[in-house]
């Protein structure tokens, strides 16, 4: 049984992610570019995926660097969390319900 080193423990504690957004389509580009985008999980424009920072992921991003926007973030967000961040404020709030006075 191997004991994890301090470097391994620090790496897992402070893991960062690539936030990758497909900005340009791969239409008309070589099949290799389309394959790399599919491997990253990017199929439609303006879709965002999160991948842990690794040499393999960095290599794939480098292969399609002209098509994607990449940011390094501390945590990955779920689809629901990303949708909630985009949702605008409702613009109103409920003071009381109409039927609440009668009871």
N, CA, C and O atoms as CSV, one atom per row, in Angstrom:
chain,resi,resn,atom,element,x,y,z
A,1,UNK,N,N,0.841,-1.171,0.000
A,1,UNK,CA,C,0.000,0.000,0.000
A,1,UNK,C,C,0.886,1.235,0.000
A,1,UNK,O,O,1.743,1.399,0.869
A,2,UNK,N,N,0.675,2.092,-0.973
A,2,UNK,CA,C,1.494,3.289,-1.100
A,2,UNK,C,C,0.893,4.428,-0.287
A,2,UNK,O,O,-0.324,4.610,-0.243
A,3,UNK,N,N,1.757,5.174,0.341
A,3,UNK,CA,C,1.328,6.336,1.108
A,3,UNK,C,C,1.396,7.544,0.179
A,3,UNK,O,O,2.430,7.783,-0.444
A,4,UNK,N,N,0.306,8.312,0.076
A,4,UNK,CA,C,0.344,9.473,-0.817
A,4,UNK,C,C,1.337,10.513,-0.326
A,4,UNK,O,O,1.424,10.802,0.868
A,5,UNK,N,N,2.077,11.063,-1.264
A,5,UNK,CA,C,3.067,12.073,-0.903
A,5,UNK,C,C,2.385,13.416,-0.669
A,5,UNK,O,O,1.202,13.585,-0.965
A,6,UNK,N,N,3.138,14.357,-0.141
A,6,UNK,CA,C,2.597,15.689,0.123
A,6,UNK,C,C,2.229,16.389,-1.181
A,6,UNK,O,O,1.257,17.143,-1.226
A,7,UNK,N,N,2.999,16.144,-2.240
A,7,UNK,CA,C,2.705,16.770,-3.533
A,7,UNK,C,C,1.385,16.251,-4.101
A,7,UNK,O,O,0.604,17.019,-4.662
A,8,UNK,N,N,1.137,14.949,-3.956
A,8,UNK,CA,C,-0.109,14.372,-4.442
A,8,UNK,C,C,-1.289,14.904,-3.646
A,8,UNK,O,O,-2.334,15.216,-4.217
A,9,UNK,N,N,-1.133,15.009,-2.335
A,9,UNK,CA,C,-2.209,15.524,-1.494
A,9,UNK,C,C,-2.512,16.981,-1.822
A,9,UNK,O,O,-3.676,17.380,-1.851
A,10,UNK,N,N,-1.484,17.772,-2.066
A,10,UNK,CA,C,-1.691,19.179,-2.410
A,10,UNK,C,C,-2.352,19.307,-3.774
A,10,UNK,O,O,-3.166,20.204,-3.993
A,11,UNK,N,N,-2.003,18.405,-4.696
A,11,UNK,CA,C,-2.579,18.459,-6.036
A,11,UNK,C,C,-4.078,18.173,-5.989
A,11,UNK,O,O,-4.855,18.858,-6.654
A,12,UNK,N,N,-4.494,17.171,-5.213
A,12,UNK,CA,C,-5.910,16.843,-5.148
A,12,UNK,C,C,-6.686,17.884,-4.357
A,12,UNK,O,O,-7.861,18.120,-4.638
A,13,UNK,N,N,-6.044,18.516,-3.364
A,13,UNK,CA,C,-6.742,19.515,-2.558
A,13,UNK,C,C,-6.984,20.794,-3.351
A,13,UNK,O,O,-8.005,21.453,-3.154
A,14,UNK,N,N,-6.077,21.150,-4.230
A,14,UNK,CA,C,-6.193,22.401,-4.980
A,14,UNK,C,C,-6.343,22.127,-6.467
A,14,UNK,O,O,-5.669,22.756,-7.283
A,15,UNK,N,N,-7.222,21.193,-6.830
A,15,UNK,CA,C,-7.398,20.853,-8.233
A,15,UNK,C,C,-8.138,21.977,-8.947
A,15,UNK,O,O,-9.134,22.501,-8.448
A,16,UNK,N,N,-7.639,22.333,-10.107
A,16,UNK,CA,C,-8.279,23.361,-10.912
A,16,UNK,C,C,-8.831,22.727,-12.181
A,16,UNK,O,O,-8.489,21.599,-12.536
A,17,UNK,N,N,-9.682,23.472,-12.846
A,17,UNK,CA,C,-10.358,22.967,-14.031
A,17,UNK,C,C,-10.189,23.948,-15.176
A,17,UNK,O,O,-10.015,25.149,-14.969
A,18,UNK,N,N,-10.243,23.408,-16.396
A,18,UNK,CA,C,-10.343,24.225,-17.588
A,18,UNK,C,C,-11.828,24.432,-17.865
A,18,UNK,O,O,-12.592,23.467,-17.910
A,19,UNK,N,N,-12.235,25.671,-18.050
A,19,UNK,CA,C,-13.590,25.988,-18.491
A,19,UNK,C,C,-13.466,26.267,-19.979
A,19,UNK,O,O,-12.945,27.309,-20.379
A,20,UNK,N,N,-13.947,25.330,-20.805
A,20,UNK,CA,C,-13.738,25.386,-22.249
A,20,UNK,C,C,-15.074,25.674,-22.928
A,20,UNK,O,O,-16.047,24.945,-22.733
A,21,UNK,N,N,-15.115,26.737,-23.724
A,21,UNK,CA,C,-16.319,27.127,-24.455
A,21,UNK,C,C,-16.008,27.119,-25.943
A,21,UNK,O,O,-15.029,27.722,-26.383
A,22,UNK,N,N,-16.842,26.435,-26.716
A,22,UNK,CA,C,-16.668,26.388,-28.166
A,22,UNK,C,C,-17.190,27.690,-28.770
A,22,UNK,O,O,-18.386,27.973,-28.702
A,23,UNK,N,N,-16.299,28.475,-29.358
A,23,UNK,CA,C,-16.662,29.779,-29.905
A,23,UNK,C,C,-16.886,29.736,-31.419
A,23,UNK,O,O,-17.725,30.469,-31.941
A,24,UNK,N,N,-16.142,28.886,-32.119
A,24,UNK,CA,C,-16.246,28.794,-33.573
A,24,UNK,C,C,-16.535,27.352,-33.955
A,24,UNK,O,O,-16.071,26.423,-33.294
A,25,UNK,N,N,-17.289,27.169,-35.005
A,25,UNK,CA,C,-17.640,25.848,-35.489
A,25,UNK,C,C,-16.460,25.195,-36.206
A,25,UNK,O,O,-15.563,25.881,-36.696
A,26,UNK,N,N,-16.471,23.869,-36.261
A,26,UNK,CA,C,-15.418,23.127,-36.945
A,26,UNK,C,C,-15.810,22.758,-38.376
A,26,UNK,O,O,-15.156,21.926,-39.004
A,27,UNK,N,N,-16.865,23.370,-38.886
A,27,UNK,CA,C,-17.297,23.089,-40.256
A,27,UNK,C,C,-16.202,23.520,-41.221
A,27,UNK,O,O,-15.691,24.637,-41.133
A,28,UNK,N,N,-15.846,22.632,-42.139
A,28,UNK,CA,C,-14.830,22.933,-43.138
A,28,UNK,C,C,-13.412,22.678,-42.672
A,28,UNK,O,O,-12.471,22.854,-43.446
A,29,UNK,N,N,-13.236,22.273,-41.441
A,29,UNK,CA,C,-11.900,21.982,-40.925
A,29,UNK,C,C,-11.620,20.489,-41.042
A,29,UNK,O,O,-12.548,19.705,-41.239
A,30,UNK,N,N,-10.367,20.085,-40.926
A,30,UNK,CA,C,-10.050,18.658,-41.002
A,30,UNK,C,C,-10.778,17.845,-39.929
A,30,UNK,O,O,-11.153,18.370,-38.881
A,31,UNK,N,N,-10.967,16.566,-40.212
A,31,UNK,CA,C,-11.666,15.670,-39.290
A,31,UNK,C,C,-10.964,15.588,-37.939
A,31,UNK,O,O,-11.604,15.314,-36.923
A,32,UNK,N,N,-9.663,15.823,-37.919
A,32,UNK,CA,C,-8.924,15.776,-36.661
A,32,UNK,C,C,-9.455,16.824,-35.684
A,32,UNK,O,O,-9.596,16.548,-34.493
A,33,UNK,N,N,-9.747,18.016,-36.182
A,33,UNK,CA,C,-10.287,19.078,-35.323
A,33,UNK,C,C,-11.653,18.691,-34.778
A,33,UNK,O,O,-11.939,18.904,-33.599
A,34,UNK,N,N,-12.493,18.126,-35.627
A,34,UNK,CA,C,-13.813,17.684,-35.180
A,34,UNK,C,C,-13.697,16.575,-34.150
A,34,UNK,O,O,-14.462,16.531,-33.187
A,35,UNK,N,N,-12.740,15.678,-34.351
A,35,UNK,CA,C,-12.527,14.594,-33.400
A,35,UNK,C,C,-12.057,15.092,-32.048
A,35,UNK,O,O,-12.487,14.584,-31.012
A,36,UNK,N,N,-11.181,16.079,-32.050
A,36,UNK,CA,C,-10.696,16.646,-30.788
A,36,UNK,C,C,-11.841,17.324,-30.049
A,36,UNK,O,O,-11.969,17.174,-28.834
A,37,UNK,N,N,-12.672,18.068,-30.770
A,37,UNK,CA,C,-13.814,18.724,-30.131
A,37,UNK,C,C,-14.790,17.699,-29.561
A,37,UNK,O,O,-15.334,17.895,-28.475
A,38,UNK,N,N,-15.010,16.610,-30.290
A,38,UNK,CA,C,-15.891,15.557,-29.784
A,38,UNK,C,C,-15.298,14.907,-28.538
A,38,UNK,O,O,-16.027,14.586,-27.599
A,39,UNK,N,N,-13.979,14.712,-28.524
A,39,UNK,CA,C,-13.329,14.128,-27.349
A,39,UNK,C,C,-13.438,15.051,-26.139
A,39,UNK,O,O,-13.506,14.582,-25.003
A,40,UNK,N,N,-13.456,16.354,-26.379
A,40,UNK,CA,C,-13.635,17.314,-25.288
A,40,UNK,C,C,-15.095,17.424,-24.858
A,40,UNK,O,O,-15.388,17.982,-23.800
A,41,UNK,N,N,-16.007,16.900,-25.664
A,41,UNK,CA,C,-17.427,16.971,-25.330
A,41,UNK,C,C,-18.100,18.226,-25.847
A,41,UNK,O,O,-19.154,18.619,-25.347
A,42,UNK,N,N,-17.498,18.859,-26.847
A,42,UNK,CA,C,-18.045,20.088,-27.422
A,42,UNK,C,C,-18.661,19.770,-28.775
A,42,UNK,O,O,-17.950,19.429,-29.720
A,43,UNK,N,N,-19.978,19.881,-28.870
A,43,UNK,CA,C,-20.668,19.546,-30.105
A,43,UNK,C,C,-21.377,20.745,-30.722
A,43,UNK,O,O,-21.592,20.773,-31.934
A,44,UNK,N,N,-21.742,21.734,-29.913
A,44,UNK,CA,C,-22.452,22.912,-30.408
A,44,UNK,C,C,-21.724,24.174,-29.981
A,44,UNK,O,O,-21.031,24.196,-28.963
A,45,UNK,N,N,-21.893,25.225,-30.777
A,45,UNK,CA,C,-21.274,26.508,-30.438
A,45,UNK,C,C,-21.823,27.041,-29.123
A,45,UNK,O,O,-22.976,26.802,-28.763
A,46,UNK,N,N,-20.960,27.772,-28.416
A,46,UNK,CA,C,-21.278,28.436,-27.159
A,46,UNK,C,C,-21.644,27.468,-26.039
A,46,UNK,O,O,-22.237,27.878,-25.042
A,47,UNK,N,N,-21.302,26.200,-26.186
A,47,UNK,CA,C,-21.469,25.237,-25.106
A,47,UNK,C,C,-20.205,25.240,-24.271
A,47,UNK,O,O,-19.110,25.440,-24.797
A,48,UNK,N,N,-20.350,25.020,-22.976
A,48,UNK,CA,C,-19.229,25.058,-22.047
A,48,UNK,C,C,-19.102,23.720,-21.344
A,48,UNK,O,O,-20.095,23.138,-20.908
A,49,UNK,N,N,-17.871,23.236,-21.238
A,49,UNK,CA,C,-17.574,22.016,-20.491
A,49,UNK,C,C,-16.422,22.302,-19.537
A,49,UNK,O,O,-15.653,23.243,-19.734
A,50,UNK,N,N,-16.318,21.483,-18.513
A,50,UNK,CA,C,-15.235,21.597,-17.539
A,50,UNK,C,C,-14.429,20.310,-17.567
A,50,UNK,O,O,-14.991,19.214,-17.558
A,51,UNK,N,N,-13.101,20.448,-17.601
A,51,UNK,CA,C,-12.195,19.308,-17.552
A,51,UNK,C,C,-11.097,19.607,-16.546
A,51,UNK,O,O,-10.632,20.744,-16.460
A,52,UNK,N,N,-10.671,18.597,-15.778
A,52,UNK,CA,C,-9.546,18.824,-14.859
A,52,UNK,C,C,-8.288,19.192,-15.636
A,52,UNK,O,O,-8.073,18.723,-16.754
A,53,UNK,N,N,-7.472,20.026,-15.035
A,53,UNK,CA,C,-6.218,20.429,-15.677
A,53,UNK,C,C,-5.292,19.225,-15.715
A,53,UNK,O,O,-4.953,18.653,-14.679
A,54,UNK,N,N,-4.890,18.848,-16.916
A,54,UNK,CA,C,-3.964,17.731,-17.110
A,54,UNK,C,C,-3.218,17.963,-18.417
A,54,UNK,O,O,-3.674,18.737,-19.260
A,55,UNK,N,N,-2.082,17.305,-18.595
A,55,UNK,CA,C,-1.349,17.464,-19.859
A,55,UNK,C,C,-2.155,17.003,-21.075
A,55,UNK,O,O,-2.043,17.594,-22.149
A,56,UNK,N,N,-2.965,15.954,-20.916
A,56,UNK,CA,C,-3.761,15.455,-22.034
A,56,UNK,C,C,-4.812,16.483,-22.454
A,56,UNK,O,O,-5.001,16.742,-23.642
A,57,UNK,N,N,-5.485,17.059,-21.474
A,57,UNK,CA,C,-6.499,18.066,-21.783
A,57,UNK,C,C,-5.862,19.310,-22.382
A,57,UNK,O,O,-6.403,19.901,-23.317
A,58,UNK,N,N,-4.719,19.705,-21.848
A,58,UNK,CA,C,-4.021,20.878,-22.381
A,58,UNK,C,C,-3.611,20.647,-23.833
A,58,UNK,O,O,-3.673,21.570,-24.645
A,59,UNK,N,N,-3.194,19.431,-24.165
A,59,UNK,CA,C,-2.830,19.113,-25.543
A,59,UNK,C,C,-4.018,19.185,-26.480
A,59,UNK,O,O,-3.901,19.680,-27.601
A,60,UNK,N,N,-5.179,18.686,-26.019
A,60,UNK,CA,C,-6.377,18.757,-26.856
A,60,UNK,C,C,-6.811,20.210,-27.055
A,60,UNK,O,O,-7.204,20.600,-28.154
A,61,UNK,N,N,-6.739,21.004,-25.992
A,61,UNK,CA,C,-7.100,22.421,-26.108
A,61,UNK,C,C,-6.148,23.124,-27.061
A,61,UNK,O,O,-6.574,23.957,-27.862
A,62,UNK,N,N,-4.874,22.800,-26.982
A,62,UNK,CA,C,-3.882,23.418,-27.865
A,62,UNK,C,C,-4.159,23.083,-29.326
A,62,UNK,O,O,-3.895,23.902,-30.207
A,63,UNK,N,N,-4.689,21.882,-29.598
A,63,UNK,CA,C,-4.964,21.470,-30.976
A,63,UNK,C,C,-6.108,22.271,-31.596
A,63,UNK,O,O,-6.165,22.423,-32.816
A,64,UNK,N,N,-7.018,22.782,-30.766
A,64,UNK,CA,C,-8.166,23.535,-31.287
A,64,UNK,C,C,-8.228,24.936,-30.668
A,64,UNK,O,O,-9.312,25.481,-30.462
A,65,UNK,N,N,-7.079,25.501,-30.380
A,65,UNK,CA,C,-7.010,26.779,-29.648
A,65,UNK,C,C,-7.692,27.921,-30.375
A,65,UNK,O,O,-8.120,28.880,-29.732
A,66,UNK,N,N,-7.809,27.853,-31.702
A,66,UNK,CA,C,-8.446,28.924,-32.451
A,66,UNK,C,C,-9.966,28.860,-32.358
A,66,UNK,O,O,-10.647,29.836,-32.673
A,67,UNK,N,N,-10.498,27.729,-31.934
A,67,UNK,CA,C,-11.947,27.525,-31.922
A,67,UNK,C,C,-12.569,27.690,-30.548
A,67,UNK,O,O,-13.784,27.856,-30.440
A,68,UNK,N,N,-11.766,27.647,-29.497
A,68,UNK,CA,C,-12.306,27.609,-28.138
A,68,UNK,C,C,-11.811,28.786,-27.311
A,68,UNK,O,O,-10.799,29.412,-27.624
A,69,UNK,N,N,-12.557,29.068,-26.243
A,69,UNK,CA,C,-12.156,30.041,-25.232
A,69,UNK,C,C,-11.899,29.244,-23.960
A,69,UNK,O,O,-12.758,28.479,-23.521
A,70,UNK,N,N,-10.724,29.418,-23.367
A,70,UNK,CA,C,-10.330,28.618,-22.208
A,70,UNK,C,C,-10.041,29.533,-21.033
A,70,UNK,O,O,-9.346,30.540,-21.162
A,71,UNK,N,N,-10.589,29.161,-19.886
A,71,UNK,CA,C,-10.305,29.848,-18.635
A,71,UNK,C,C,-9.985,28.789,-17.594
A,71,UNK,O,O,-10.507,27.676,-17.653
A,72,UNK,N,N,-9.137,29.130,-16.649
A,72,UNK,CA,C,-8.814,28.214,-15.564
A,72,UNK,C,C,-9.611,28.640,-14.339
A,72,UNK,O,O,-9.505,29.779,-13.884
A,73,UNK,N,N,-10.416,27.714,-13.804
A,73,UNK,CA,C,-11.282,28.015,-12.663
A,73,UNK,C,C,-10.997,27.038,-11.534
A,73,UNK,O,O,-10.395,25.986,-11.745
A,74,UNK,N,N,-11.436,27.398,-10.330
A,74,UNK,CA,C,-11.170,26.575,-9.156
A,74,UNK,C,C,-12.137,25.413,-9.010
A,74,UNK,O,O,-11.768,24.368,-8.473
A,75,UNK,N,N,-13.374,25.575,-9.482
A,75,UNK,CA,C,-14.334,24.485,-9.350
A,75,UNK,C,C,-15.184,24.383,-10.604
A,75,UNK,O,O,-15.422,25.373,-11.295
A,76,UNK,N,N,-15.635,23.177,-10.883
A,76,UNK,CA,C,-16.487,22.944,-12.041
A,76,UNK,C,C,-17.936,23.163,-11.632
A,76,UNK,O,O,-18.342,22.773,-10.537
A,77,UNK,N,N,-18.708,23.779,-12.501
A,77,UNK,CA,C,-20.121,24.017,-12.243
A,77,UNK,C,C,-20.955,23.008,-13.015
A,77,UNK,O,O,-20.582,22.593,-14.112
A,78,UNK,N,N,-22.079,22.617,-12.440
A,78,UNK,CA,C,-22.993,21.729,-13.140
A,78,UNK,C,C,-23.814,22.548,-14.135
A,78,UNK,O,O,-23.768,23.778,-14.118
A,79,UNK,N,N,-24.556,21.872,-14.992
A,79,UNK,CA,C,-25.394,22.575,-15.962
A,79,UNK,C,C,-26.440,23.422,-15.247
A,79,UNK,O,O,-26.737,24.537,-15.675
A,80,UNK,N,N,-26.988,22.904,-14.178
A,80,UNK,CA,C,-27.999,23.641,-13.418
A,80,UNK,C,C,-27.401,24.904,-12.804
A,80,UNK,O,O,-28.028,25.962,-12.833
A,81,UNK,N,N,-26.197,24.802,-12.251
A,81,UNK,CA,C,-25.545,25.965,-11.648
A,81,UNK,C,C,-25.225,27.027,-12.701
A,81,UNK,O,O,-25.382,28.220,-12.442
A,82,UNK,N,N,-24.780,26.604,-13.883
A,82,UNK,CA,C,-24.501,27.569,-14.949
A,82,UNK,C,C,-25.783,28.274,-15.393
A,82,UNK,O,O,-25.767,29.475,-15.662
A,83,UNK,N,N,-26.890,27.536,-15.471
A,83,UNK,CA,C,-28.166,28.121,-15.865
A,83,UNK,C,C,-28.632,29.137,-14.822
A,83,UNK,O,O,-29.139,30.201,-15.179
A,84,UNK,N,N,-28.467,28.819,-13.542
A,84,UNK,CA,C,-28.865,29.744,-12.482
A,84,UNK,C,C,-28.035,31.026,-12.513
A,84,UNK,O,O,-28.556,32.102,-12.218
A,85,UNK,N,N,-26.765,30.930,-12.861
A,85,UNK,CA,C,-25.931,32.124,-12.946
A,85,UNK,C,C,-26.362,33.041,-14.087
A,85,UNK,O,O,-26.217,34.259,-13.987
A,86,UNK,N,N,-26.888,32.472,-15.165
A,86,UNK,CA,C,-27.330,33.267,-16.314
A,86,UNK,C,C,-28.720,33.865,-16.112
A,86,UNK,O,O,-29.081,34.834,-16.779
A,87,UNK,N,N,-29.494,33.295,-15.202
A,87,UNK,CA,C,-30.874,33.734,-15.016
A,87,UNK,C,C,-30.914,35.155,-14.457
A,87,UNK,O,O,-30.254,35.442,-13.459
A,88,UNK,N,N,-31.678,36.047,-15.087
A,88,UNK,CA,C,-31.763,37.419,-14.572
A,88,UNK,C,C,-32.647,37.479,-13.331
A,88,UNK,O,O,-33.407,36.553,-13.047
A,89,UNK,N,N,-32.534,38.585,-12.598
A,89,UNK,CA,C,-33.404,38.804,-11.447
A,89,UNK,C,C,-34.844,38.918,-11.933
A,89,UNK,O,O,-35.085,39.372,-13.052
A,90,UNK,N,N,-35.800,38.511,-11.106
A,90,UNK,CA,C,-37.200,38.520,-11.528
A,90,UNK,C,C,-37.750,39.931,-11.687
A,90,UNK,O,O,-38.678,40.135,-12.470
A,91,UNK,N,N,-37.206,40.915,-10.965
A,91,UNK,CA,C,-37.677,42.284,-11.094
A,91,UNK,C,C,-38.810,42.614,-10.139
A,91,UNK,O,O,-39.273,43.754,-10.104
A,92,UNK,N,N,-39.263,41.642,-9.366
A,92,UNK,CA,C,-40.322,41.891,-8.391
A,92,UNK,C,C,-40.158,40.905,-7.243
A,92,UNK,O,O,-39.397,39.943,-7.340
A,93,UNK,N,N,-40.873,41.153,-6.167
A,93,UNK,CA,C,-40.911,40.207,-5.062
A,93,UNK,C,C,-42.323,40.194,-4.497
A,93,UNK,O,O,-43.058,41.171,-4.648
A,94,UNK,N,N,-42.710,39.105,-3.851
A,94,UNK,CA,C,-44.055,38.934,-3.330
A,94,UNK,C,C,-44.063,39.377,-1.873
A,94,UNK,O,O,-43.343,38.812,-1.050
A,95,UNK,N,N,-44.877,40.393,-1.546
A,95,UNK,CA,C,-44.989,40.841,-0.161
A,95,UNK,C,C,-45.885,39.906,0.623
A,95,UNK,O,O,-45.539,39.488,1.728
A,96,UNK,N,N,-47.034,39.577,0.058
A,96,UNK,CA,C,-47.934,38.623,0.706
A,96,UNK,C,C,-48.851,38.036,-0.361
A,96,UNK,O,O,-49.021,38.612,-1.436
A,97,UNK,N,N,-49.417,36.926,-0.062
A,97,UNK,CA,C,-50.339,36.262,-0.980
A,97,UNK,C,C,-51.733,36.869,-0.836
A,97,UNK,O,O,-52.086,37.373,0.230
A,98,UNK,N,N,-52.516,36.822,-1.896
A,98,UNK,CA,C,-53.850,37.424,-1.884
A,98,UNK,C,C,-54.775,36.712,-0.897
A,98,UNK,O,O,-55.569,37.375,-0.231
A,99,UNK,N,N,-54.700,35.420,-0.784
A,99,UNK,CA,C,-55.581,34.672,0.113
A,99,UNK,C,C,-55.088,34.615,1.544
A,99,UNK,O,O,-55.762,34.031,2.392
A,100,UNK,N,N,-53.941,35.197,1.847
A,100,UNK,CA,C,-53.366,35.111,3.187
A,100,UNK,C,C,-54.124,35.967,4.198
A,100,UNK,O,O,-54.045,35.682,5.393
A,101,UNK,N,N,-54.862,37.012,3.775
A,101,UNK,CA,C,-55.582,37.895,4.695
A,101,UNK,C,C,-56.795,37.215,5.306
A,101,UNK,O,O,-57.122,37.482,6.463
A,102,UNK,N,N,-57.460,36.361,4.581
A,102,UNK,CA,C,-58.719,35.753,5.019
A,102,UNK,C,C,-58.520,34.717,6.111
A,102,UNK,O,O,-59.453,34.454,6.870
A,103,UNK,N,N,-57.394,34.146,6.215
A,103,UNK,CA,C,-57.204,33.050,7.165
A,103,UNK,C,C,-56.815,33.504,8.497
A,103,UNK,O,O,-56.622,32.685,9.396
